[in-house]
Amino acid sequence: MKKIVIVGGGTAGWMSALIMARQWNTQGFQIELLESPEVGIIGVGEGSTPALKVFFDLLGIAEAEWMPECNATYKCGISFENWSTRAGYERYFHPFSAALDRQTLPMFMHNVQTRLRGADLYAHPDRFFIASRIARECLAPVAPENFPFDVHYGYHFDAVLLGQFLRKKAIARGVVHRVCHVVQVQQDDAGNIVAVVSDTGDVHAADFFVDCTGFASLLLQKTLQTPFVSYRNNLLNDAAVAMPSDIGEKIPSETVSTALNNGWAWKIPLTNRYGNGYVYSSQFCSADEAEHELRARLGLLDADIPVRHLKMNIGRVREHWVKNCLAVGLSQGFIEPLEATALFLVQQTIAIFAEDFTRGEFTDRYRTEFNQRINGHFDGVRDYIVTHYKTSSRTDTEYWRANTADQQDVSQTMLELYSSWFAGKDLAAEVQRLNISSYYPAPSWYCILAGMGILPKAEQVRKPTAEEARFDLPAMDNFLRRCTLNFSDHRWYLEKLASNFPVYTE
Ligand SMILES: Cc1cc2nc3c(=O)[nH]c(=O)nc-3n(C[C@H](O)[C@H](O)[C@H](O)COP(=O)(O)OP(=O)(O)OC[C@H]3O[C@@H](n4cnc5c(N)ncnc54)[C@H](O)[C@@H]3O)c2cc1C
């Protein structure tokens, strides 16, 4: 095993190249990346989970280096607006975790569980997490040295600039970059790929191939004929329209996801603009109608700002590693970007592959196990996304009625989890029992189910006992308020980072 060819120079291709170069360059591997001059990258996908920080830390790339180049901002979590019509629950925040959650999470979980058993206790998630306060106040979630309680965060970034940055880094780290359009894939008698051929006739032979060709999935689906497992019975959205808008003085440190007539809109703050998009179902609304609704919402009906229309193939391949080929990124599957999980899945795929391929001494010994693990990640993320729809109380359009109509396509795991919730069982224990905490941990499940207001209503609850009402929430508010004083204004912090002023992470 000496040479790996990656076909595709989108974010997935360059992330794969960087991780593989880090893992195997010292062992004499050559990594070559081929990128078509004809097919552009998808160019959307501007939000991440905290996993992206792990990626940059692993590669030793400082925030001060990459964030200003990519117009990047910090992200503490996602606000969900208008997903629920239940009074008091029209909005909630899904926070990334923080060290201080150790203090406040037990209070939240206790109050939720106790309310589920009929006691009148406050159970909306937003009050309990420092990340929601930091986001609400447009602060940067970077803790100063003298406040040793980290807040985990993700990022927002310009997808095109991030691609260019990663390309520059990968080339500097020894990845060979070739601009060429692949038109043919050569296989041996056993079906293994031996080479890809460009439109100029150049033959690129390798021992292993990575398919990062986006939705085209040239190697894994088109050549190796790997079946695609569609999620369309669970998730109706299959199209999106995206456009930028101006950003004001304050830079929020959260993504906002607002439910609209036939889907939902994202609002992602960068240092120089907002990225906006409407993810919708083409069964219920045309591209023109979606564009009109998005423009109207942004107050840009007549503005001369171009939009991008995109189609999405929702689901995953049955196997991600087939013969001597691994698919990474949109070529392996895609789940609508409601929780911005695509790059997280890219990272999981490459990291687990690198581990399995190395311990299998560059054979396919762990391929079956690998494919099962990656399928588990995709299906686990899908279940969490599906829960946003199944817990929505909206019935105001055909789209929402179709989404909330019945539970027939919900996975068995979800049916068990939902029924445990309604039975008031210990949900954290159920998440463990169902073995789903590596996809979404228990706090995320508490946040979504309580945040959507799947709780007994005011008229259904009784006065709590003193033992049930044992947590002093005003004291907790005071504690979180004072902790939040340690964090700086988001824009100020980003400007300091860009000017190489020694901010406290450096
Ligand atoms: C509407 C929408 C919103 C999204 N939002 C998010 C988000 O918030 N967070 C997130 O993490 N992800 C998001 N994503 C997903 C994210 O955009 C992708 O996962 C990410 O950009 C990786 O894409 P990719 O590299 O797999 O594919 P692409 O960017 O499509 O790159 C494909 C590459 O393959 C090359 N190629 C294709 N055919 C050939 C050929 N024949 N020969 C040579 N090269 C070829 C192209 O030149 C290109 O370089 C979103 C996606 C969509 C559609």
The ligand as an SDF file (V2000), in Angstrom:
LIG
                    3D

 53 58  0  0  0  0  0  0  0  0999 V2000
  -28.3220   23.0000    1.3780 C   0  0  0  0  0  0  0  0  0  0  0  0
  -27.1610   22.3900    2.0870 C   0  0  0  0  0  0  0  0  0  0  0  0
  -26.7850   22.8890    3.3290 C   0  0  0  0  0  0  0  0  0  0  0  0
  -25.7180   22.3090    4.0140 C   0  0  0  0  0  0  0  0  0  0  0  0
  -25.3920   22.7700    5.2630 N   0  0  0  0  0  0  0  0  0  0  0  0
  -24.4100   22.1560    5.9590 C   0  0  0  0  0  0  0  0  0  0  0  0
  -24.0420   22.5950    7.2580 C   0  0  0  0  0  0  0  0  0  0  0  0
  -24.5920   23.5470    7.8050 O   0  0  0  0  0  0  0  0  0  0  0  0
  -23.0530   21.9410    7.8910 N   0  0  0  0  0  0  0  0  0  0  0  0
  -22.3950   20.8920    7.3240 C   0  0  0  0  0  0  0  0  0  0  0  0
  -21.5080   20.3040    7.9660 O   0  0  0  0  0  0  0  0  0  0  0  0
  -22.6940   20.5010    6.0800 N   0  0  0  0  0  0  0  0  0  0  0  0
  -23.6770   21.0820    5.3920 C   0  0  0  0  0  0  0  0  0  0  0  0
  -23.9610   20.6610    4.1320 N   0  0  0  0  0  0  0  0  0  0  0  0
  -23.1620   19.5970    3.5450 C   0  0  0  0  0  0  0  0  0  0  0  0
  -21.8190   20.1380    3.0890 C   0  0  0  0  0  0  0  0  0  0  0  0
  -22.0270   21.1580    2.1400 O   0  0  0  0  0  0  0  0  0  0  0  0
  -20.9910   19.0150    2.4750 C   0  0  0  0  0  0  0  0  0  0  0  0
  -21.0070   17.8990    3.3050 O   0  0  0  0  0  0  0  0  0  0  0  0
  -19.5610   19.4570    2.3220 C   0  0  0  0  0  0  0  0  0  0  0  0
  -19.4710   20.6570    1.6230 O   0  0  0  0  0  0  0  0  0  0  0  0
  -18.7490   18.3960    1.6230 C   0  0  0  0  0  0  0  0  0  0  0  0
  -19.1220   18.2900    0.2800 O   0  0  0  0  0  0  0  0  0  0  0  0
  -18.2950   17.2990   -0.6270 P   0  0  0  0  0  0  0  0  0  0  0  0
  -16.8680   17.6490   -0.5390 O   0  0  0  0  0  0  0  0  0  0  0  0
  -18.6910   15.9120   -0.2950 O   0  0  0  0  0  0  0  0  0  0  0  0
  -18.8660   17.5730   -2.0900 O   0  0  0  0  0  0  0  0  0  0  0  0
  -18.6700   18.8280   -3.0790 P   0  0  0  0  0  0  0  0  0  0  0  0
  -18.4500   20.0970   -2.3710 O   0  0  0  0  0  0  0  0  0  0  0  0
  -19.8190   18.7450   -4.0250 O   0  0  0  0  0  0  0  0  0  0  0  0
  -17.3330   18.4960   -3.8700 O   0  0  0  0  0  0  0  0  0  0  0  0
  -17.2920   17.5490   -4.9000 C   0  0  0  0  0  0  0  0  0  0  0  0
  -15.9370   17.6020   -5.5690 C   0  0  0  0  0  0  0  0  0  0  0  0
  -15.8480   16.5310   -6.4850 O   0  0  0  0  0  0  0  0  0  0  0  0
  -15.2790   16.9970   -7.6830 C   0  0  0  0  0  0  0  0  0  0  0  0
  -15.7200   16.1530   -8.7890 N   0  0  0  0  0  0  0  0  0  0  0  0
  -16.9890   15.7920   -9.1130 C   0  0  0  0  0  0  0  0  0  0  0  0
  -16.9750   15.0200  -10.2210 N   0  0  0  0  0  0  0  0  0  0  0  0
  -15.6710   14.8840  -10.5820 C   0  0  0  0  0  0  0  0  0  0  0  0
  -15.0050   14.2220  -11.6490 C   0  0  0  0  0  0  0  0  0  0  0  0
  -15.6680   13.5310  -12.5650 N   0  0  0  0  0  0  0  0  0  0  0  0
  -13.6530   14.3150  -11.7200 N   0  0  0  0  0  0  0  0  0  0  0  0
  -12.9480   15.0070  -10.7960 C   0  0  0  0  0  0  0  0  0  0  0  0
  -13.5320   15.6470   -9.7640 N   0  0  0  0  0  0  0  0  0  0  0  0
  -14.8750   15.5890   -9.6710 C   0  0  0  0  0  0  0  0  0  0  0  0
  -15.7440   18.4360   -7.8110 C   0  0  0  0  0  0  0  0  0  0  0  0
  -14.8830   19.1800   -8.6400 O   0  0  0  0  0  0  0  0  0  0  0  0
  -15.6490   18.8770   -6.3510 C   0  0  0  0  0  0  0  0  0  0  0  0
  -14.3320   19.3100   -6.1010 O   0  0  0  0  0  0  0  0  0  0  0  0
  -25.0040   21.2410    3.4240 C   0  0  0  0  0  0  0  0  0  0  0  0
  -25.3650   20.7700    2.1660 C   0  0  0  0  0  0  0  0  0  0  0  0
  -26.4380   21.3200    1.5060 C   0  0  0  0  0  0  0  0  0  0  0  0
  -26.8260   20.7660    0.1650 C   0  0  0  0  0  0  0  0  0  0  0  0
  1  2  1  0
  2  3  1  0
  2 52  2  0
  3  4  2  0
  4  5  1  0
  4 50  1  0
  5  6  2  0
  6  7  1  0
  6 13  1  0
  7  8  2  0
  7  9  1  0
  9 10  1  0
 10 11  2  0
 10 12  1  0
 12 13  2  0
 13 14  1  0
 14 15  1  0
 14 50  1  0
 15 16  1  0
 16 17  1  0
 16 18  1  0
 18 19  1  0
 18 20  1  0
 20 21  1  0
 20 22  1  0
 22 23  1  0
 23 24  1  0
 24 25  2  0
 24 26  1  0
 24 27  1  0
 27 28  1  0
 28 29  2  0
 28 30  1  0
 28 31  1  0
 31 32  1  0
 32 33  1  0
 33 34  1  0
 33 48  1  0
 34 35  1  0
 35 36  1  0
 35 46  1  0
 36 37  1  0
 36 45  1  0
 37 38  2  0
 38 39  1  0
 39 40  1  0
 39 45  2  0
 40 41  1  0
 40 42  2  0
 42 43  1  0
 43 44  2  0
 44 45  1  0
 46 47  1  0
 46 48  1  0
 48 49  1  0
 50 51  2  0
 51 52  1  0
 52 53  1  0
M  END
$$$$
